[in-house]
């Protein structure tokens, strides 16, 4: 892991198209702004973990699932 020190309004550049800027520092919290192409998916870690959990759960569903039967219960 690369660890960098930045001050307010300073930026980190990744490749030539991702910019991470320190926009606010207050009360033990840091706000960052991320400017990246739309095709780059950016998540907070806890959101990413939930997505991965749901993906694993969905992958465990039976392959011969009858969606019409599921829709009847909706």
N, CA, C and O of each residue as an XYZ file, in Angstrom:
296
protein
N       0.846     -1.173      0.000
C       0.000      0.000      0.000
C       0.894      1.240      0.000
O       1.837      1.352      0.784
N       0.579      2.141     -0.879
C       1.275      3.432     -0.931
C       0.565      4.384      0.032
O      -0.652      4.547     -0.045
N       1.302      4.997      0.916
C       0.741      5.959      1.866
C       1.332      7.332      1.550
O       2.550      7.505      1.518
N       0.451      8.301      1.320
C       0.874      9.657      0.983
C       0.328     10.645      1.997
O      -0.722     10.413      2.596
N       1.025     11.724      2.184
C       0.555     12.810      3.028
C       0.101     13.948      2.121
O       0.829     14.359      1.218
N      -1.099     14.452      2.366
C      -1.642     15.556      1.587
C      -2.245     16.579      2.535
O      -2.678     16.237      3.635
N      -2.270     17.800      2.118
C      -2.897     18.883      2.874
C      -4.172     19.305      2.164
O      -4.440     18.882      1.039
N      -4.944     20.130      2.821
C      -6.180     20.644      2.258
C      -5.945     21.217      0.864
O      -4.991     21.962      0.638
N      -6.829     20.858     -0.068
C      -6.806     21.297     -1.467
C      -5.672     20.699     -2.308
O      -5.491     21.087     -3.462
N      -4.915     19.767     -1.745
C      -3.908     19.085     -2.546
C      -4.527     17.851     -3.200
O      -5.515     17.306     -2.709
N      -3.936     17.421     -4.308
C      -4.507     16.360     -5.131
C      -3.505     15.238     -5.363
O      -2.294     15.458     -5.403
N      -4.031     14.051     -5.510
C      -3.272     12.874     -5.924
C      -3.792     12.493     -7.306
O      -5.001     12.506     -7.535
N      -2.894     12.157     -8.226
C      -3.288     11.759     -9.572
C      -2.929     10.290     -9.773
O      -1.813      9.865     -9.473
N      -3.894      9.516    -10.287
C      -3.687      8.107    -10.613
C      -3.839      7.968    -12.120
O      -4.828      8.404    -12.709
N      -2.822      7.341    -12.734
C      -2.735      7.300    -14.197
C      -2.778      8.744    -14.695
O      -2.062      9.598    -14.173
N      -3.589      9.017    -15.675
C      -3.712     10.401    -16.125
C      -5.163     10.857    -16.130
O      -5.501     11.894    -16.700
N      -6.033     10.048    -15.472
C      -7.458     10.374    -15.548
C      -8.227     10.245    -14.237
O      -9.452     10.369    -14.237
N      -7.554     10.003    -13.139
C      -8.217      9.922    -11.838
C      -7.537     10.914    -10.898
O      -6.327     10.854    -10.676
N      -8.331     11.820    -10.354
C      -7.816     12.851     -9.464
C      -8.530     12.744     -8.127
O      -9.760     12.722     -8.074
N      -7.765     12.678     -7.052
C      -8.326     12.590     -5.704
C      -7.862     13.826     -4.949
O      -6.664     14.042     -4.767
N      -8.828     14.641     -4.508
C      -8.502     15.917     -3.870
C      -9.024     15.947     -2.440
O     -10.142     15.508     -2.169
N      -8.218     16.463     -1.537
C      -8.641     16.676     -0.151
C      -9.450     17.968     -0.145
O      -8.902     19.043     -0.388
N     -10.751     17.870      0.130
C     -11.604     19.057      0.054
C     -11.981     19.636      1.418
O     -12.348     20.807      1.521
N     -11.889     18.809      2.467
C     -12.207     19.336      3.803
C     -11.587     18.448      4.869
O     -11.557     17.224      4.741
N     -11.096     19.081      5.916
C     -10.573     18.374      7.083
C     -11.220     19.009      8.301
O     -11.014     20.192      8.572
N     -12.010     18.219      9.043
C     -12.698     18.772     10.217
C     -13.123     17.659     11.164
O     -13.558     16.594     10.726
N     -12.997     17.904     12.443
C     -13.496     16.997     13.488
C     -13.061     15.547     13.284
O     -13.875     14.634     13.427
N     -11.808     15.328     12.957
C     -11.290     13.973     12.807
C     -11.760     13.265     11.552
O     -11.608     12.048     11.439
N     -12.323     13.996     10.613
C     -12.840     13.419      9.377
C     -12.251     14.164      8.183
O     -11.992     15.366      8.251
N     -12.046     13.446      7.109
C     -11.506     14.043      5.897
C     -12.491     13.808      4.763
O     -12.923     12.677      4.543
N     -12.848     14.858      4.043
C     -13.685     14.714      2.850
C     -12.773     14.749      1.640
O     -11.905     15.613      1.517
N     -12.989     13.784      0.739
C     -12.207     13.758     -0.484
C     -13.145     13.872     -1.679
O     -14.291     13.425     -1.635
N     -12.643     14.470     -2.730
C     -13.371     14.534     -3.990
C     -12.643     13.660     -4.994
O     -11.415     13.687     -5.067
N     -13.383     12.890     -5.761
C     -12.783     12.007     -6.754
C     -13.320     12.381     -8.121
O     -14.530     12.379     -8.346
N     -12.424     12.699     -9.020
C     -12.778     12.997    -10.409
C     -12.202     11.867    -11.253
O     -10.986     11.734    -11.394
N     -13.112     11.045    -11.819
C     -12.690      9.877    -12.588
C     -13.674      9.640    -13.723
O     -14.813     10.103    -13.662
N     -13.249      8.927    -14.755
C     -14.170      8.595    -15.844
C     -15.372      7.812    -15.322
O     -15.264      7.079    -14.339
N     -16.514      7.971    -15.982
C     -17.749      7.317    -15.538
C     -17.653      5.799    -15.535
O     -18.361      5.140    -14.772
N     -16.790      5.232    -16.373
C     -16.685      3.770    -16.424
C     -15.883      3.197    -15.258
O     -15.829      1.980    -15.081
N     -15.260      4.065    -14.464
C     -14.545      3.633    -13.265
C     -15.542      3.586    -12.114
O     -16.109      4.611    -11.736
N     -15.753      2.402    -11.560
C     -16.684      2.250    -10.438
C     -15.961      2.618     -9.148
O     -14.860      2.132     -8.888
N     -16.578      3.470     -8.348
C     -15.986      3.926     -7.090
C     -17.015      3.705     -5.990
O     -18.139      4.200     -6.070
N     -16.620      2.951     -4.952
C     -17.505      2.662     -3.827
C     -16.772      2.901     -2.520
O     -15.550      2.765     -2.448
N     -17.519      3.257     -1.492
C     -16.970      3.185     -0.139
C     -16.805      1.692      0.169
O     -17.567      0.870     -0.339
N     -15.830      1.344      0.983
C     -15.532     -0.059      1.248
C     -16.744     -0.823      1.776
O     -16.986     -1.954      1.354
N     -17.507     -0.228      2.689
C     -18.644     -0.952      3.262
C     -19.731     -1.209      2.221
O     -20.413     -2.232      2.287
N     -19.901     -0.313      1.276
C     -20.867     -0.520      0.194
C     -20.365     -1.613     -0.739
O     -21.136     -2.478     -1.155
N     -19.084     -1.581     -1.070
C     -18.488     -2.595     -1.939
C     -18.645     -3.986     -1.328
O     -18.973     -4.942     -2.031
N     -18.409     -4.099     -0.020
C     -18.554     -5.394      0.655
C     -19.994     -5.898      0.595
O     -20.215     -7.095      0.410
N     -20.970     -5.018      0.746
C     -22.372     -5.414      0.643
C     -22.713     -5.886     -0.770
O     -23.440     -6.864     -0.939
N     -22.196     -5.203     -1.772
C     -22.426     -5.616     -3.166
C     -21.842     -7.001     -3.394
O     -22.485     -7.854     -4.005
N     -20.632     -7.229     -2.910
C     -20.000     -8.535     -3.069
C     -20.799     -9.628     -2.363
O     -20.957    -10.731     -2.887
N     -21.301     -9.310     -1.173
C     -22.112    -10.271     -0.417
C     -23.384    -10.625     -1.185
O     -23.741    -11.799     -1.282
N     -24.060     -9.631     -1.725
C     -25.280     -9.878     -2.500
C     -24.980    -10.656     -3.777
O     -25.766    -11.516     -4.174
N     -23.866    -10.370     -4.415
C     -23.482    -11.108     -5.616
C     -23.234    -12.578     -5.294
O     -23.648    -13.458     -6.050
N     -22.564    -12.847     -4.181
C     -22.329    -14.242     -3.781
C     -23.649    -14.935     -3.476
O     -23.849    -16.091     -3.849
N     -24.552    -14.227     -2.797
C     -25.853    -14.808     -2.464
C     -26.650    -15.116     -3.737
O     -27.275    -16.171     -3.843
N     -26.624    -14.197     -4.690
C     -27.350    -14.401     -5.944
C     -26.766    -15.567     -6.734
O     -27.500    -16.289     -7.409
N     -25.469    -15.752     -6.656
C     -24.819    -16.842     -7.379
C     -25.206    -18.201     -6.805
O     -25.085    -19.221     -7.484
N     -25.668    -18.218     -5.561
C     -26.057    -19.466     -4.919
C     -27.488    -19.881     -5.234
O     -27.888    -20.992     -4.884
N     -28.276    -19.021     -5.887
C     -29.655    -19.358     -6.227
C     -29.668    -20.489     -7.249
O     -28.739    -20.613     -8.048
N     -30.705    -21.311     -7.231
C     -30.793    -22.410     -8.187
C     -30.774    -21.894     -9.628
O     -31.373    -20.863     -9.934
N     -30.085    -22.617    -10.504
C     -29.973    -22.216    -11.899
C     -31.283    -22.398    -12.657
O     -31.509    -21.713    -13.655
N     -32.152    -23.304    -12.209
C     -33.427    -23.566    -12.892
C     -34.584    -22.832    -12.208
O     -35.709    -23.330    -12.184
N     -34.316    -21.693    -11.673
C     -35.304    -20.902    -10.949
C     -36.437    -20.469    -11.881
O     -36.181    -19.925    -12.955
N     -37.679    -20.707    -11.479
C     -38.847    -20.326    -12.282
C     -39.313    -18.940    -11.830
O     -39.951    -18.799    -10.786
N     -38.990    -17.933    -12.621
C     -39.313    -16.556    -12.246
C     -40.816    -16.302    -12.233
O     -41.279    -15.448    -11.477
N     -41.585    -17.010    -13.040
C     -43.038    -16.809    -13.032
C     -43.632    -17.229    -11.698
O     -44.582    -16.610    -11.219
N     -43.088    -18.264    -11.102
C     -43.560    -18.683     -9.784
C     -43.202    -17.640     -8.723
O     -43.992    -17.378     -7.816
N     -42.034    -17.056     -8.835
C     -41.640    -16.018     -7.890
C     -42.520    -14.795     -8.023
O     -42.870    -14.179     -7.016
N     -42.882    -14.432     -9.229
C     -43.701    -13.246     -9.482
C     -45.124    -13.418     -8.946
O     -45.762    -12.423     -8.602
N     -45.628    -14.619     -8.867
C     -46.962    -14.868     -8.337
C     -47.059    -14.462     -6.871
O     -48.114    -14.030     -6.404
N     -45.946    -14.604     -6.150
C     -45.936    -14.262     -4.730
C     -45.754    -12.769     -4.482
O     -45.885    -12.320     -3.344
N     -45.459    -12.003     -5.502
C     -45.192    -10.565     -5.324
C     -46.463     -9.749     -5.211
O     -46.402     -8.529     -5.058
